[in-house]
């Protein structure tokens, strides 16, 4: 009985990780309120002004996504430090770059989405050129899959925005089977959130936990031997 109430046993460790995931998801959700509100207004009104506002409002959400991944990797996976401490550190240190990247991705997604919508309307009218909407849809899917690499990469490595986008695009294409798996799971997550919005209080960190298990193996292939050994040493120390 005494062992059961030991806070270091497996049961309480699992409970702590679940609580951490809830906390990180809620932090992301709070930071995403501007993006959620402006997206809703843009979607319901079809106003270009609101779409432009959305492209800017998405910045805190992207920064928070980077911070959540960093905290998931460091705290939830490797038991190093505390969730709030690492989230706050990653949020502050990645704010400028993650904001810029988020806006770039949002602008690209909005432009592609508008083009896809216009071409789809042509397709419904029977105009041959309308079939091009499929190309835009494919590009949107690729951008979403690409973004799955971009934010974790920012959380783990330092690079210029240009080099970051270039490296992650290469990694996404070079590891296409894993990219497809993560894109499919991301699609399932988006559908689940659409059907059951309440899961937003847990699903962001759970999805990034899943991504971590796949993407860290990919990142490791591009790390120098010295960096990989140093990473292993830090992770081993966290369990002692």
C-alpha positions as CSV (number, residue, x, y, z in Angstrom):
1,X,0.0,0.0,0.0
2,X,2.8,2.3,0.9
3,X,4.4,1.7,-2.5
4,X,1.1,2.7,-4.2
5,X,1.2,6.2,-2.6
6,X,4.9,6.7,-3.5
7,X,4.9,9.6,-5.9
8,X,7.8,8.1,-7.8
9,X,5.9,4.9,-8.9
10,X,4.8,4.3,-12.5
11,X,1.2,5.1,-11.8
12,X,1.9,8.6,-10.5
13,X,4.5,9.2,-13.2
14,X,1.8,8.5,-15.9
15,X,-0.7,10.7,-14.1
16,X,1.9,13.5,-14.0
17,X,2.5,13.2,-17.7
18,X,-1.2,13.3,-18.5
19,X,-1.5,16.5,-16.3
20,X,1.4,18.0,-18.2
21,X,-0.2,17.2,-21.5
22,X,-3.5,18.9,-20.3
23,X,-1.5,21.9,-19.1
24,X,0.5,22.3,-22.3
25,X,-2.6,21.9,-24.5
26,X,-4.4,24.6,-22.5
27,X,-1.4,26.9,-22.8
28,X,-1.5,26.5,-26.6
29,X,-5.3,27.0,-26.7
30,X,-5.0,30.3,-24.8
31,X,-2.3,31.5,-27.1
32,X,-4.4,30.5,-30.1
33,X,-7.6,32.5,-29.1
34,X,-6.7,35.4,-31.5
35,X,-6.2,32.9,-34.4
36,X,-9.4,31.0,-33.6
37,X,-11.5,34.1,-33.3
38,X,-10.2,35.7,-36.5
39,X,-10.4,32.5,-38.5
40,X,-14.1,32.1,-37.4
41,X,-14.9,35.7,-38.5
42,X,-13.0,35.3,-41.7
43,X,-14.7,31.9,-42.5
44,X,-18.2,33.1,-41.7
45,X,-18.0,36.5,-43.4
46,X,-15.6,35.7,-46.3
47,X,-14.0,39.1,-45.5
48,X,-10.5,39.7,-46.9
49,X,-9.8,42.0,-44.0
50,X,-10.5,39.2,-41.5
51,X,-8.3,36.8,-43.5
52,X,-5.5,39.3,-43.3
53,X,-6.0,39.7,-39.6
54,X,-5.9,35.9,-39.2
55,X,-2.5,35.8,-40.9
56,X,-1.2,38.1,-38.2
57,X,-3.2,36.7,-35.3
58,X,-1.8,33.2,-35.9
59,X,1.7,34.3,-34.7
60,X,1.2,33.5,-31.0
61,X,-0.3,30.2,-31.9
62,X,2.8,29.2,-33.9
63,X,5.1,30.3,-31.1
64,X,3.1,28.3,-28.6
65,X,3.2,25.3,-30.8
66,X,7.0,25.5,-30.9
67,X,7.1,25.9,-27.1
68,X,4.7,23.0,-26.6
69,X,6.9,20.7,-28.7
70,X,10.0,21.7,-26.8
71,X,8.3,21.1,-23.4
72,X,6.9,17.7,-24.6
73,X,10.3,16.6,-25.8
74,X,12.2,17.8,-22.7
75,X,9.7,17.2,-19.9
76,X,7.1,14.6,-21.0
77,X,9.5,12.4,-22.9
78,X,12.8,12.8,-21.0
79,X,11.7,14.0,-17.6
80,X,13.9,17.0,-17.6
81,X,12.8,20.2,-15.7
82,X,9.1,21.4,-15.5
83,X,6.5,22.1,-18.1
84,X,5.8,25.8,-17.3
85,X,9.6,26.5,-17.0
86,X,10.4,25.0,-20.4
87,X,7.3,26.3,-22.2
88,X,8.1,29.8,-21.0
89,X,11.7,29.5,-22.0
90,X,11.0,28.2,-25.5
91,X,8.2,30.7,-26.0
92,X,10.5,33.6,-25.3
93,X,13.5,32.3,-27.2
94,X,11.6,31.4,-30.3
95,X,9.1,34.2,-30.3
96,X,10.6,36.3,-33.2
97,X,11.4,33.5,-35.6
98,X,8.3,31.4,-34.9
99,X,6.1,34.4,-35.3
100,X,7.6,35.2,-38.7
101,X,7.3,31.6,-39.9
102,X,3.7,31.4,-38.6
103,X,2.7,34.4,-40.6
104,X,4.5,33.2,-43.7
105,X,2.7,29.8,-43.5
106,X,-0.6,31.4,-42.8
107,X,-0.3,33.8,-45.8
108,X,0.6,30.9,-48.0
109,X,-2.3,28.8,-46.7
110,X,-4.8,31.6,-47.2
111,X,-3.6,32.4,-50.7
112,X,-3.8,28.7,-51.7
113,X,-7.2,28.3,-50.0
114,X,-8.6,31.3,-51.9
115,X,-7.2,30.0,-55.2
116,X,-8.6,26.5,-54.5
117,X,-12.0,28.0,-53.7
118,X,-12.1,30.1,-56.9
119,X,-11.0,27.3,-59.1
120,X,-13.6,24.9,-57.5
121,X,-16.3,27.4,-58.3
122,X,-15.2,27.3,-61.9
123,X,-15.2,23.5,-61.8
124,X,-18.8,23.5,-60.6
125,X,-19.7,25.7,-63.5
126,X,-18.2,23.1,-65.9
127,X,-15.1,25.2,-66.9
128,X,-12.1,23.0,-67.6
129,X,-9.6,25.4,-65.9
130,X,-11.5,24.7,-62.6
131,X,-9.9,21.3,-62.3
132,X,-6.7,23.1,-61.2
133,X,-8.3,23.4,-57.7
134,X,-6.9,19.9,-57.1
135,X,-3.4,21.2,-57.5
136,X,-4.0,23.8,-54.9
137,X,-5.6,21.3,-52.5
138,X,-2.5,19.1,-52.8
139,X,-0.3,22.1,-52.1
140,X,-2.3,22.9,-49.0
141,X,-1.9,19.3,-47.8
142,X,1.9,19.4,-48.4
143,X,2.2,22.7,-46.5
144,X,0.4,21.2,-43.6
145,X,2.7,18.2,-43.6
146,X,5.7,20.5,-44.0
147,X,4.6,22.5,-41.0
148,X,4.6,19.3,-38.9
149,X,8.4,19.4,-39.4
150,X,8.9,23.2,-39.2
151,X,7.7,23.8,-35.6
152,X,9.5,20.9,-34.0
153,X,12.7,21.8,-36.0
154,X,12.5,25.4,-34.6
155,X,12.2,24.0,-31.1
156,X,15.2,21.7,-31.5
157,X,17.7,23.6,-33.7
158,X,18.9,27.1,-34.5
159,X,18.8,28.4,-38.0
160,X,17.8,31.4,-40.1
161,X,14.2,31.4,-41.4
162,X,15.4,30.8,-44.9
163,X,17.6,27.8,-43.9
164,X,14.9,26.5,-41.6
165,X,12.3,26.4,-44.4
166,X,14.8,24.9,-46.8
167,X,16.0,22.2,-44.4
168,X,12.5,21.1,-43.3
169,X,11.3,20.9,-46.9
170,X,14.2,18.6,-47.8
171,X,13.6,16.5,-44.7
172,X,9.9,16.2,-45.3
173,X,10.5,15.0,-48.9
174,X,13.5,12.7,-48.0
175,X,11.4,11.0,-45.3
176,X,8.1,10.8,-47.3
177,X,6.6,7.7,-45.7
178,X,6.9,9.3,-42.2
179,X,5.6,12.6,-43.6
180,X,2.6,10.8,-45.1
181,X,1.9,9.1,-41.8
182,X,2.0,12.3,-39.8
183,X,-0.1,14.1,-42.4
184,X,-2.8,11.4,-42.2
185,X,-2.8,11.6,-38.4
186,X,-2.9,15.4,-38.5
187,X,-6.0,15.1,-40.8
188,X,-7.6,12.7,-38.3
189,X,-6.8,15.2,-35.5
190,X,-8.4,18.1,-37.4
191,X,-11.5,16.0,-38.2
192,X,-11.8,14.9,-34.5
193,X,-11.5,18.5,-33.3
194,X,-14.2,19.6,-35.8
195,X,-16.5,16.9,-34.5
196,X,-15.6,17.2,-30.8
197,X,-14.0,20.6,-30.1
198,X,-13.7,19.8,-26.4
199,X,-10.7,17.6,-27.1
200,X,-8.7,20.7,-27.8
201,X,-7.9,20.7,-24.1
202,X,-5.7,17.6,-24.6
203,X,-5.2,16.8,-28.3
204,X,-2.5,19.4,-29.2
205,X,0.1,18.0,-26.8
206,X,-0.9,14.4,-27.5
207,X,-0.5,14.9,-31.2
208,X,3.0,16.5,-30.7
209,X,3.8,13.6,-28.4
210,X,3.1,11.2,-31.3
211,X,5.0,13.5,-33.7
212,X,8.0,13.4,-31.3
213,X,8.2,9.6,-31.4
214,X,8.5,9.7,-35.2
215,X,10.3,12.9,-35.9
216,X,13.1,12.7,-33.4
217,X,14.4,9.6,-35.2
218,X,14.4,11.6,-38.4
219,X,16.2,14.6,-36.8
220,X,18.8,12.3,-35.3
221,X,19.9,11.3,-38.9
222,X,20.9,14.9,-39.5
223,X,22.7,15.5,-36.2
224,X,26.5,15.3,-35.9
225,X,27.8,12.4,-33.9
226,X,29.0,14.8,-31.2
227,X,25.5,16.4,-30.9
228,X,23.8,13.0,-30.8
229,X,26.1,11.8,-28.0
230,X,25.6,15.0,-26.0
231,X,21.8,14.6,-26.4
232,X,22.0,11.0,-25.2
233,X,24.1,12.0,-22.2
234,X,21.6,14.7,-21.2
235,X,18.7,12.3,-21.5
236,X,20.5,9.7,-19.4
237,X,21.2,12.2,-16.7
238,X,17.5,13.1,-16.5
239,X,16.6,9.5,-15.3
240,X,19.1,9.6,-12.3
